[in-house]
Amino acid sequence: VQPNNYSTFYDDQRQNWSIMFESEKAAVDFSKQVCIAKCNSSPALDSVLCQDLLLGEGQGVEGGDSLEVAYTGWLFQNNGLGQVFDSNINKDKLLRLKLGSGKVIKGWEEGMLGMKKGGRRFLIIPPAWAYGAQGVAARVPPDSTLVFEVEVRRVKLAKECSGSDGLSVSSRDSRAPSPVPSSDGFSSD
């Protein structure tokens, strides 16, 4: 996925190609179909399949960063998108999560790494990285492969802290554990 509704790929001979789509929606729909085709052509899905839909801006997120996300989750049924089992798209609240805290399924922890603010990504998550053999009562049958479209709306990088020389040091550059972010610590930009 590239800016301005472009996608690039290379063929079996390693020759690069670009496609320009008429609209963002057409580019996004094509990218989703590519990810579904990857899933259907793999003998056994044993890790998370990720396909960027929109790249976003800024620094890619990593463990310890706090995010606010909008998402929709589908069951993967009949080699494609099945029924929606969860979404916060038409709700007032975004989902807040801290990557690496273990509060969301393993497939999200893995699949969201590297996303940027404003980015959208399509994730196909095998049962072992989702809810496994237990599923979720009345919503996710046991051993279900799940599909999510996630959009990162806000990012709060791991807490900034002050170094001993008085200069501000990002926790990514220091060995000190980052403190728990406050709930109002998200900037509106």
Buried (B, 14 or more C-beta within 10 A) or exposed (E): BEEEBEBEEEEEEEEEEEEEBEEEEEBBEBBBEBBBEBBEEEEEBEBBBBBBBBBBEEEBBBEBBBBBBBBBBBBBEEEEBBEEBBBBEEEEEBBBBBBEEEEBBBBBBBBBBBBBBBBBBBBBBBBBBBBBEEBEEEEBBEBBBBBBBBBBBBBBBBBEBEEEEEEEBEBBEEEEEBEEBEEEEBEEE
